[in-house]
Amino acid sequence: MRTYKPSNKMSLLGLPLMFIAALLAGLLIGGLAFFISYQFNLFLICIFPLIMGFLGGAFMIAAVKVGKVRSPLLAALFGLLAGIAIVGVFRGGEYYFSWIHDSAMRAAARQNRDATDQEIAIKAIQMGLQDINVADFMEFNQRLASAGTSISYRSTDIELNETMTWALWGIEALAIVLICIVMPFGTAGEPFNERANRWYINWEWFASVPLSHKKQFMDLMKQGDFKGAGTLITKGTLPLPRVDIDLTGDDTSAEGDWLVKINDVKQGRNGSETSTLTIGLLSPQELDALRGGLVGQ
């Protein structure tokens, strides 16, 4: 059985979709998190960064799926961009509205005494954007960290000093970025049917293997002895624990490869629990050899 490896290909829309998704994730997720934090003075430490990371990862997964991106490395790089964008927009929003906006509004009002509120707001944005610079941004964060962080937990306030505040911010940013990287990386590595130009779908149960024959069956599959492996599988109902074999194929061509997923199935608290042992590819001829030894039909 051949091990599935992603082809590192993508559709023509793959790159632009991932780039747009990364930017949208930064603007929408980072912007929304900042708005909630700024407007309602609410930011749940640990919880909000996880939510931000998973939402960013979801944006990138959608881009990977629609763009048919089969390059895990490239998907991870754009996930990194999405994570940085989310953190940047969130921190940038804090910097602008807490450090620059109010003074820009006052300056715009002094210079344009006869202007409407809307005109003053537009002028303030123009003036504020001109004042943005990296050194000022770092000074803002330094002062914010120097003030420390207060965490409320069960009616108790936990005070973090400057060093601990920087550490907390670093952990939160790292969590967001890592989640944004890992989620699209895994999706891009999922099996893709190159002949049919689509992701493999519609897994169906094919047969089962008694747990006592698990090692022998796995060895035969790795060795390519599909006829021998076929003598160990059955269509009959087997008790748990057991090994199940799922199949999905190419419904557009009889010559397409079949994707085989071999699962461990055992009794869980709420029914059966399934964990994937391996996923591989079989040609139609190899599948016929595996099916040829099938018992219990």
C-alpha positions in Angstrom: 0.0 0.0 0.0 1.4 3.3 -1.1 1.6 6.1 1.5 -0.4 9.2 0.5 1.7 12.3 0.0 0.4 15.7 -0.9 1.4 16.8 -4.4 2.2 20.4 -3.4 0.0 21.7 -6.2 -2.9 24.2 -6.1 -5.5 25.8 -8.3 -4.9 29.2 -9.9 -6.9 30.7 -7.1 -4.9 29.1 -4.4 -2.4 31.8 -3.7 -4.7 34.8 -4.0 -7.4 33.1 -1.9 -4.9 32.4 0.9 -3.5 35.9 0.8 -7.0 37.4 0.9 -8.1 35.0 3.7 -5.1 36.0 5.8 -5.8 39.7 5.4 -9.5 39.3 6.1 -8.7 37.2 9.1 -6.5 39.9 10.5 -9.0 42.7 9.8 -12.2 40.9 10.9 -11.0 38.8 13.8 -8.3 41.2 15.2 -10.7 44.1 14.7 -13.6 42.4 16.4 -11.5 41.3 19.3 -10.2 44.9 19.7 -13.7 46.3 19.4 -15.0 44.0 22.2 -12.0 44.8 24.4 -12.1 48.5 23.8 -15.9 49.1 23.8 -16.9 46.8 26.6 -13.6 46.6 28.5 -13.8 42.8 28.1 -11.0 40.4 27.2 -11.0 36.9 28.5 -7.4 35.9 29.0 -6.5 32.6 27.4 -10.0 32.1 26.1 -10.1 35.0 23.6 -6.7 34.2 22.0 -7.8 30.6 21.5 -11.0 31.7 19.9 -9.1 34.2 17.7 -6.7 31.5 16.7 -9.4 28.9 15.8 -11.3 31.6 13.8 -8.2 32.5 11.9 -7.5 28.8 11.2 -11.0 28.4 9.9 -10.5 31.3 7.5 -7.3 29.6 6.2 -8.9 26.2 6.0 -11.7 27.6 3.8 -9.1 29.1 1.5 -7.1 25.9 1.3 -10.2 23.9 0.5 -11.6 26.3 -2.1 -8.2 26.9 -3.6 -7.4 23.2 -3.6 -4.1 23.8 -1.9 -2.1 20.6 -1.5 1.1 22.2 -0.1 1.1 22.0 3.7 4.2 24.2 3.9 2.6 27.0 1.8 -0.6 26.7 3.8 1.4 27.0 7.0 3.2 30.1 5.8 -0.1 31.9 5.0 -1.4 30.7 8.3 1.6 32.4 9.9 0.6 35.6 8.0 -3.0 35.3 9.2 -1.8 34.9 12.8 0.5 37.9 12.6 -2.2 40.0 11.0 -4.7 39.1 13.8 -2.3 40.0 16.5 -1.1 43.1 14.6 -4.6 44.5 14.1 -5.6 43.8 17.7 -2.5 45.5 19.1 -2.5 48.2 16.5 -6.1 49.1 17.3 -5.2 49.4 21.0 -2.2 51.6 20.1 -4.2 53.9 17.7 -7.3 54.5 19.7 -5.7 54.6 23.1 -2.6 56.6 22.2 -3.1 58.6 19.0 -6.8 59.0 18.2 -7.9 61.4 21.0 -5.0 63.8 20.5 -5.5 63.7 16.8 -9.2 64.6 17.3 -8.3 67.5 19.5 -5.7 68.8 17.0 -8.2 68.4 14.1 -10.9 70.3 16.0 -8.5 73.2 16.8 -7.4 73.5 13.1 -10.9 73.2 11.7 -13.2 75.1 14.0 -15.9 75.5 11.5 -15.9 71.9 10.2 -18.6 69.3 10.9 -18.0 66.4 13.3 -17.7 64.1 10.3 -15.1 66.3 8.6 -13.1 66.6 11.9 -13.2 62.8 12.3 -11.9 62.3 8.8 -9.2 64.9 9.3 -8.2 63.3 12.6 -7.8 59.9 10.9 -5.5 61.5 8.3 -3.4 63.2 11.0 -3.3 60.1 13.2 -2.1 57.8 10.4 0.8 60.2 9.8 1.8 60.0 13.4 2.0 56.1 13.4 5.6 54.8 13.8 7.3 51.7 15.2 9.2 53.5 17.9 6.0 55.1 19.2 4.2 51.8 19.0 6.9 50.1 21.1 6.8 53.0 23.7 3.0 52.6 24.0 3.3 48.9 24.7 6.2 49.5 27.1 4.1 51.9 29.1 1.1 49.6 29.0 3.2 46.7 30.2 4.8 48.8 33.0 1.3 49.4 34.3 0.9 45.7 34.8 -2.1 43.5 34.2 -4.9 42.7 36.6 -6.7 39.3 36.2 -10.0 38.7 38.0 -10.5 35.1 39.1 -13.3 34.1 41.4 -13.6 37.5 43.1 -9.8 37.7 43.5 -7.6 40.1 41.6 -4.2 38.7 40.4 -1.7 41.4 39.6 1.0 40.7 37.0 4.1 42.9 36.9 5.7 44.2 33.7 7.7 41.0 33.0 4.8 38.8 33.5 2.6 41.0 31.4 5.1 40.7 28.5 5.1 37.0 29.0 1.3 36.8 28.9 1.2 38.8 25.7 3.8 36.6 24.2 1.9 33.4 25.1 -1.3 34.8 23.8 0.3 35.8 20.5 2.1 32.5 20.1 -1.2 30.6 20.7 -3.0 32.6 18.0 -0.2 32.2 15.5 0.4 28.5 16.1 -3.3 27.6 15.8 -3.4 29.6 12.5 -0.5 27.6 11.3 -1.4 24.1 12.4 -5.0 24.1 11.1 -4.4 24.9 7.4 -1.2 22.8 7.5 -3.2 19.7 8.4 -6.0 20.5 5.9 -3.5 20.9 3.0 -2.1 17.5 3.8 -5.5 15.7 3.6 -5.9 13.3 0.7 -6.7 14.9 -2.7 -7.8 13.0 -5.8 -5.5 14.4 -8.4 -7.2 12.6 -11.3 -10.7 13.9 -10.4 -9.3 17.3 -9.2 -11.2 17.3 -5.9 -10.8 16.3 -2.3 -11.6 12.7 -1.5 -15.1 12.4 0.0 -17.7 9.8 1.0 -15.8 7.3 3.0 -17.6 3.9 3.2 -17.0 0.9 5.4 -15.4 -1.9 3.4 -14.6 -4.7 5.8 -13.2 -5.5 9.3 -10.3 -7.4 10.7 -10.3 -9.3 14.0 -8.1 -7.6 16.6 -6.1 -10.9 16.8 -5.0 -10.5 13.2 -4.3 -6.8 13.3 -0.5 -7.0 13.2 -0.4 -9.7 10.5 -2.9 -7.7 8.4 -0.9 -4.4 8.7 2.3 -6.2 7.8 0.8 -7.8 4.7 -0.6 -4.4 3.6 2.8 -2.7 4.0 4.5 -5.6 2.1 2.0 -5.3 -0.7 0.6 -8.8 -0.3 -3.0 -7.7 -0.8 -4.3 -11.2 -1.6 -2.9 -12.5 1.7 -4.3 -9.5 3.6 -7.7 -10.2 2.0 -7.9 -13.6 3.7 -7.9 -11.9 7.1 -10.8 -9.5 6.4 -14.5 -10.1 6.7 -17.8 -8.5 5.9 -19.3 -10.1 9.0 -20.0 -8.1 12.2 -17.1 -8.4 14.6 -17.1 -7.5 18.3 -15.1 -4.6 19.7 -12.3 -4.0 19.7 -11.5 -4.6 16.0 -9.9 -3.0 13.0 -12.2 -1.4 10.3 -11.3 -0.6 6.7 -12.9 2.4 5.0 -12.7 3.2 1.3 -13.3 6.1 -1.0 -12.5 6.2 -4.6 -12.7 8.1 -7.9 -16.3 8.0 -9.2 -15.1 9.7 -12.5 -12.8 7.0 -13.7 -12.4 3.2 -13.2 -8.6 3.7 -13.4 -8.4 6.0 -10.5 -6.7 5.1 -7.2 -8.7 4.1 -4.1 -8.0 5.7 -0.8 -7.9 3.2 2.1 -8.2 4.2 5.7 -7.4 1.6 8.4 -9.0 2.4 11.8 -8.7 1.0 15.3 -12.2 0.7 16.8 -12.8 0.2 20.5 -15.4 0.6 23.1 -15.7 4.2 24.5 -17.8 5.8 27.1 -20.5 6.9 24.7 -20.3 4.1 22.2 -17.4 3.1 19.9 -14.3 5.2 19.5 -12.3 5.3 16.2 -8.7 6.3 15.7 -6.9 6.2 12.3 -3.9 3.9 12.0 -2.9 4.7 8.5 -4.1 6.1 5.2 -2.8 4.8 1.9 -3.5 4.4 -1.8 -4.5 1.2 -3.8 -4.8 0.8 -7.5 -8.0 -0.9 -8.8 -6.0 -4.0 -9.4 -4.6 -4.0 -5.8 -8.1 -3.5 -4.4 -9.4 -6.4 -6.5 -6.6 -8.5 -5.0 -7.6 -7.4 -1.5 -11.3 -8.1 -2.2 -10.5 -11.5 -3.8 -9.7 -13.0 -0.4 -12.7 -11.5 1.3 -14.6 -14.0 3.5 -18.0 -13.7 5.0 -19.7 -12.2 1.8 
